[in-house]
Amino acid sequence: MSQHDAWIDALTQGTQEFGASARKAAQHVGETNITKKAQDLVRLALFHEYERTPIRRDHIIKHIIGKEASRAFPIIFCQAQNILRTTFAFELVEARGRGTENPLLTQQEAALDERVGSKRRRTDETVRKASTSTHTYILRSTLPPDILKVMASDESGDPVLDWDTSEGELGTMGLLFVVLGIILVSGRQAPDTRIRACLAQVSLSIDRVMPMSLQPLEAGTSDHASRHTLDMFFQRAMRQGYLERVRAADTSQQTSALEWRWGPRSEVEMGEHAVASFMAELYGQIKSESSEPSVSILKRIERAAGTSLVG
């Protein structure tokens, strides 16, 4: 670092080391333009989050940074991250690619392999490939759960976060947590038939219009024809990256069946611990007469998942 590019570390708050090529490109672009491009990236990230769509690096370079400044991407990205974290309590997190393994589960399996001293043979032919860098990012809140809980509390008047006026998301997110929970306790992958059977027990069928409490905001309130069905809910969840539907081979019958798995957005936004806690709390409300502690319920969920919870 020289005094000519000391402003780079000032802009990025010294949170990351940058190579010589990135520093040289940033000097060529200039401090003012670097800051402007970082601010434009923040706006783009917030727009994509409103649409619940990921943002790709090539899209950022094409529409925000420009080819001539592409080598300065790490510096622009780092400054945008600092703005997101300090101003909006968000951060951009790289999401795994579709059909690949959750990186946290891959690390967990590698640690288990190392612990037993040998590679365990995998018999599941549907195991996904290890995740590689996708250069695709999703916006995630950096607020700790304790702060969110206080913000949603109404003990001191009107809550900062009023889930009852959450623009049609409260019911759909609750349903999503239920589906994610079913998948989690099914060994992190659940047959389509099992998901349908579980939801049928609460009067939700794939082609029937869902109740108003489960309708997203864009479905409207009066027109019955425009309201969402359960199938539309699943399509929306896949489009936004919350769920993945794959065709798994059935070696016993030499056929293939549809299975549901967590999508990358669920892994980034929620994580297994949050969904397991939701399930334990819901179970405690339904079985109010039960004295079983939530810790015991979480252990049962973990055993059903197959390995320790991640995320």
C-alpha positions as CSV (number, residue, x, y, z in Angstrom):
1,M,0.0,0.0,0.0
2,S,1.2,3.5,-0.9
3,Q,0.0,6.9,0.1
4,H,-1.5,7.1,-3.4
5,D,-4.0,4.4,-2.7
6,A,-4.5,4.8,1.1
7,W,-8.0,6.0,0.3
8,I,-8.9,2.5,-0.8
9,D,-8.3,1.2,2.8
10,A,-10.2,4.2,4.2
11,L,-13.2,3.5,2.0
12,T,-13.3,-0.3,2.8
13,Q,-12.4,0.4,6.4
14,G,-9.4,-2.0,6.1
15,T,-11.7,-5.0,6.3
16,Q,-10.0,-6.9,3.5
17,E,-6.7,-7.3,1.7
18,F,-6.7,-6.5,-2.0
19,G,-4.3,-7.6,-4.8
20,A,-2.1,-5.2,-6.8
21,S,-4.3,-5.5,-9.9
22,A,-7.5,-4.5,-8.0
23,R,-5.7,-1.5,-6.4
24,K,-4.3,-0.4,-9.7
25,A,-7.7,-0.7,-11.3
26,A,-9.3,1.3,-8.5
27,Q,-6.7,4.1,-8.8
28,H,-7.5,4.3,-12.5
29,V,-11.3,4.5,-11.8
30,G,-10.8,7.1,-9.0
31,E,-12.2,7.5,-5.5
32,T,-15.3,9.3,-6.5
33,N,-16.3,6.8,-9.1
34,I,-15.5,3.9,-6.9
35,T,-17.8,5.3,-4.2
36,K,-20.6,6.0,-6.8
37,K,-20.4,2.5,-8.1
38,A,-20.6,1.0,-4.6
39,Q,-23.7,3.1,-3.9
40,D,-25.2,1.9,-7.1
41,L,-24.5,-1.7,-6.2
42,V,-26.3,-1.1,-2.8
43,R,-29.4,0.2,-4.6
44,L,-29.3,-2.8,-7.0
45,A,-29.0,-5.3,-4.2
46,L,-31.9,-3.7,-2.3
47,F,-34.1,-3.8,-5.5
48,H,-33.3,-7.5,-6.1
49,E,-34.1,-8.2,-2.4
50,Y,-37.5,-6.6,-2.8
51,E,-38.1,-9.0,-5.8
52,R,-36.5,-11.9,-3.9
53,T,-34.2,-12.6,-6.7
54,P,-30.4,-13.3,-6.5
55,I,-27.9,-10.9,-8.0
56,R,-25.1,-12.3,-10.2
57,R,-21.6,-10.9,-10.5
58,D,-21.7,-10.7,-14.3
59,H,-24.9,-8.6,-13.9
60,I,-23.2,-6.3,-11.5
61,I,-20.2,-5.8,-13.8
62,K,-22.5,-5.2,-16.9
63,H,-24.9,-2.8,-15.3
64,I,-23.0,-1.2,-12.5
65,I,-19.3,-1.4,-12.7
66,G,-18.5,-1.7,-16.4
67,K,-16.0,-3.8,-18.1
68,E,-13.2,-1.2,-17.8
69,A,-13.5,-1.2,-14.0
70,S,-14.2,-4.9,-13.6
71,R,-10.8,-5.6,-12.0
72,A,-11.8,-3.2,-9.2
73,F,-14.8,-5.4,-8.4
74,P,-13.4,-6.6,-5.0
75,I,-12.9,-3.1,-3.7
76,I,-16.3,-1.8,-4.9
77,F,-18.0,-4.9,-3.5
78,C,-16.3,-4.5,-0.2
79,Q,-17.4,-0.8,0.1
80,A,-20.9,-1.8,-0.8
81,Q,-20.9,-4.4,1.9
82,N,-19.8,-1.9,4.5
83,I,-22.6,0.5,3.4
84,L,-25.2,-2.3,3.6
85,R,-24.0,-3.5,7.0
86,T,-23.7,-0.1,8.7
87,T,-26.7,1.6,7.1
88,F,-29.3,-1.1,6.4
89,A,-28.1,-4.0,8.6
90,F,-27.8,-6.3,5.5
91,E,-25.0,-8.1,3.8
92,L,-24.5,-9.9,0.5
93,V,-23.9,-13.6,0.9
94,E,-22.8,-15.9,-1.9
95,A,-25.5,-18.6,-2.5
96,R,-24.8,-22.1,-3.7
97,G,-25.8,-23.2,-7.1
98,R,-28.9,-25.2,-7.8
99,G,-28.4,-28.9,-7.4
100,T,-25.2,-28.6,-5.3
101,E,-24.7,-29.4,-1.7
102,N,-25.1,-27.0,1.2
103,P,-21.4,-25.9,1.9
104,L,-22.0,-26.2,5.7
105,L,-23.2,-29.8,5.3
106,T,-20.2,-30.5,3.1
107,Q,-17.8,-29.1,5.8
108,Q,-19.7,-31.1,8.4
109,E,-19.3,-34.4,6.4
110,A,-15.6,-33.6,5.8
111,A,-15.1,-33.2,9.6
112,L,-16.9,-36.5,10.3
113,D,-14.7,-38.2,7.7
114,E,-11.6,-36.8,9.3
115,R,-12.8,-37.9,12.7
116,V,-13.3,-41.5,11.8
117,G,-10.1,-41.5,9.7
118,S,-11.6,-42.8,6.5
119,K,-14.0,-41.8,3.8
120,R,-17.5,-43.1,4.4
121,R,-19.1,-44.8,1.4
122,R,-22.2,-42.9,0.2
123,T,-25.1,-45.1,-0.9
124,D,-27.4,-42.2,-1.9
125,E,-27.2,-41.8,-5.6
126,T,-29.0,-38.5,-5.4
127,V,-26.3,-36.8,-3.3
128,R,-25.6,-33.4,-4.7
129,K,-22.2,-32.2,-5.9
130,A,-20.1,-30.1,-3.6
131,S,-20.9,-26.5,-4.0
132,T,-18.4,-24.3,-5.9
133,S,-18.2,-20.6,-6.3
134,T,-21.3,-19.3,-8.1
135,H,-20.7,-15.5,-7.9
136,T,-24.4,-15.3,-7.1
137,Y,-25.4,-13.3,-4.1
138,I,-28.4,-13.0,-1.8
139,L,-29.1,-10.2,0.7
140,R,-29.3,-11.3,4.4
141,S,-30.1,-9.4,7.6
142,T,-27.3,-9.0,10.0
143,L,-29.6,-8.2,13.0
144,P,-29.2,-10.7,15.8
145,P,-32.3,-12.7,16.7
146,D,-32.4,-11.1,20.2
147,I,-32.7,-7.6,18.7
148,L,-35.4,-8.8,16.3
149,K,-37.3,-10.2,19.2
150,V,-37.2,-6.9,21.1
151,M,-38.2,-5.0,17.9
152,A,-41.3,-7.3,17.5
153,S,-42.3,-6.9,21.2
154,D,-45.2,-4.7,22.0
155,E,-44.4,-4.4,25.7
156,S,-43.4,-0.7,25.2
157,G,-46.2,0.4,22.9
158,D,-46.3,-0.2,19.2
159,P,-43.7,-2.7,18.0
160,V,-41.0,-1.6,15.5
161,L,-41.7,-4.7,13.5
162,D,-45.5,-5.4,13.3
163,W,-45.8,-8.9,11.8
164,D,-49.6,-8.4,11.6
165,T,-49.1,-5.8,8.9
166,S,-46.3,-7.5,7.0
167,E,-47.7,-7.0,3.5
168,G,-49.2,-10.5,3.1
169,E,-46.0,-12.3,4.0
170,L,-46.8,-13.5,7.5
171,G,-49.0,-16.5,6.5
172,T,-46.9,-17.5,3.5
173,M,-43.7,-17.4,5.5
174,G,-45.4,-19.5,8.2
175,L,-46.4,-22.1,5.6
176,L,-42.9,-22.0,4.2
177,F,-41.4,-22.7,7.7
178,V,-43.8,-25.7,8.0
179,V,-42.7,-27.1,4.7
180,L,-39.0,-26.6,5.5
181,G,-39.6,-28.3,8.8
182,I,-41.1,-31.4,7.1
183,I,-38.1,-31.6,4.8
184,L,-35.7,-31.2,7.7
185,V,-37.2,-34.0,9.8
186,S,-37.3,-36.2,6.6
187,G,-33.6,-36.3,6.4
188,R,-33.3,-33.0,4.6
189,Q,-35.1,-34.3,1.5
190,A,-38.8,-35.2,1.4
191,P,-40.8,-37.0,-1.3
192,D,-43.5,-34.9,-2.9
193,T,-46.1,-37.4,-1.8
194,R,-45.2,-36.9,1.9
195,I,-45.3,-33.1,1.6
196,R,-48.8,-33.3,0.1
197,A,-50.0,-35.8,2.7
198,C,-48.8,-33.7,5.6
199,L,-50.4,-30.5,4.2
200,A,-53.6,-32.3,3.4
201,Q,-54.0,-32.9,7.2
202,V,-54.4,-29.2,7.6
203,S,-56.9,-29.0,4.6
204,L,-54.3,-27.7,2.1
205,S,-54.4,-29.5,-1.3
206,I,-52.3,-28.8,-4.3
207,D,-55.0,-27.5,-6.6
208,R,-57.3,-25.9,-4.0
209,V,-57.3,-22.1,-3.4
210,M,-55.5,-21.4,-0.2
211,P,-57.2,-19.4,2.6
212,M,-56.9,-15.6,2.6
213,S,-54.4,-15.8,5.6
214,L,-52.0,-17.6,3.3
215,Q,-52.3,-15.4,0.3
216,P,-49.4,-13.2,-0.7
217,L,-50.0,-9.5,-1.2
218,E,-50.0,-9.6,-5.0
219,A,-52.9,-12.2,-5.0
220,G,-55.4,-9.5,-4.1
221,T,-58.3,-9.9,-1.6
222,S,-61.5,-10.1,-3.6
223,D,-61.0,-11.9,-6.9
224,H,-61.3,-15.6,-6.2
225,A,-59.8,-16.5,-9.6
226,S,-56.6,-14.5,-8.9
227,R,-55.9,-16.1,-5.5
228,H,-53.0,-18.6,-5.1
229,T,-53.3,-22.3,-4.8
230,L,-50.8,-24.5,-3.0
231,D,-49.2,-25.4,-6.3
232,M,-48.6,-21.6,-7.0
233,F,-47.1,-21.3,-3.5
234,F,-44.6,-24.0,-4.4
235,Q,-43.8,-22.5,-7.8
236,R,-43.2,-19.1,-6.1
237,A,-41.0,-20.6,-3.4
238,M,-38.9,-22.3,-6.1
239,R,-38.6,-19.1,-8.2
240,Q,-37.4,-17.2,-5.1
241,G,-34.9,-19.9,-4.2
242,Y,-36.5,-21.1,-1.0
243,L,-37.2,-24.6,-2.2
244,E,-35.7,-27.0,-4.8
245,R,-37.6,-29.8,-6.5
246,V,-35.5,-32.6,-7.9
247,R,-36.2,-36.0,-9.5
248,A,-34.6,-38.7,-7.4
249,A,-34.0,-42.2,-8.7
250,D,-35.8,-45.1,-7.0
251,T,-33.4,-48.0,-7.5
252,S,-35.9,-50.5,-6.0
253,Q,-38.6,-49.8,-8.6
254,Q,-36.2,-48.4,-11.3
255,T,-38.3,-45.3,-11.5
256,S,-37.9,-41.7,-10.4
257,A,-39.9,-39.6,-8.0
258,L,-40.1,-35.9,-7.1
259,E,-38.4,-34.8,-3.9
260,W,-38.2,-31.4,-2.2
261,R,-35.1,-29.9,-0.6
262,W,-34.1,-26.6,0.9
263,G,-33.2,-23.9,-1.6
264,P,-30.2,-21.7,-1.2
265,R,-32.2,-18.7,0.1
266,S,-33.6,-20.8,2.9
267,E,-30.1,-21.8,3.9
268,V,-28.9,-18.2,3.8
269,E,-32.0,-16.4,5.3
270,M,-33.3,-18.9,7.9
271,G,-31.0,-21.8,8.6
272,E,-31.8,-25.1,10.2
273,H,-31.6,-23.9,13.8
274,A,-34.2,-21.2,13.2
275,V,-36.6,-23.7,11.6
276,A,-36.0,-26.3,14.3
277,S,-36.7,-23.6,17.0
278,F,-39.9,-22.7,15.2
279,M,-41.0,-26.4,15.2
280,A,-40.1,-26.8,18.9
281,E,-42.1,-23.7,19.8
282,L,-45.1,-24.8,17.7
283,Y,-45.0,-28.2,19.2
284,G,-44.9,-26.7,22.7
285,Q,-48.0,-24.6,21.9
286,I,-50.0,-27.6,20.5
287,K,-48.9,-30.0,23.3
288,S,-49.2,-27.5,26.1
289,E,-49.9,-30.2,28.6
290,S,-46.5,-31.9,27.7
291,S,-43.6,-31.3,30.1
292,E,-41.0,-32.2,27.5
293,P,-38.4,-29.5,27.3
294,S,-37.6,-27.7,24.0
295,V,-34.0,-29.0,24.2
296,S,-35.3,-32.6,24.0
297,I,-37.5,-31.7,21.0
298,L,-34.6,-30.1,19.2
299,K,-32.5,-33.2,19.8
300,R,-35.3,-35.3,18.2
301,I,-35.4,-33.0,15.2
302,E,-31.6,-33.3,14.9
303,R,-31.8,-37.1,14.9
304,A,-34.5,-37.0,12.3
305,A,-32.3,-34.7,10.1
306,G,-29.5,-37.2,10.2
307,T,-26.7,-35.0,11.5
308,S,-26.2,-31.9,13.6
309,L,-28.1,-28.9,12.5
310,V,-26.3,-26.2,10.5
311,G,-26.9,-22.6,9.7
